[in-house]
Amino acid sequence: MDQWLRQRNFGDLNILPFKVVAYDKTQSKMAFFDSSRAHDFVFISGTKMRSLAKTRESPPDGFMCLNSHSSLYYNFPRYKLHKPSKRP
């Protein structure tokens, strides 16, 4: 990896490894992804969350805290109304 970064002019950039987290359907909460139980996990994207807010649906229990979901749920329509228009 270090050689790959240097070849692309990233210098001594140090990329830290991280564990992937996804929604564990068997535990109804976010958990570290376990590839041996891949069928038990769901990756919920930001696009999916915005879609749920737009259609006034709730995410799975345990996906996010109630206050965060409530904020997204109630403020999404207002955000869409006041979103700046794209300039040509």
C-alpha angles and dihedrals in degrees: 000000000000091000091048090054094048092049089057095048096254090129114200096343109157114213113202119216118237138191119245116239124201138162110280107213093196093056098031092229144084113280141162109284114256111198091201087065098035092142089062094061134078125195108214113197129204088251089057091049092051089049090052091049092048092052091041093242126144125237118240115291110272095021095108137354117274095245093055093048092047091053092050093043097050100036100044096084091049091049091053091051095051099037110131114251120246116253120228 
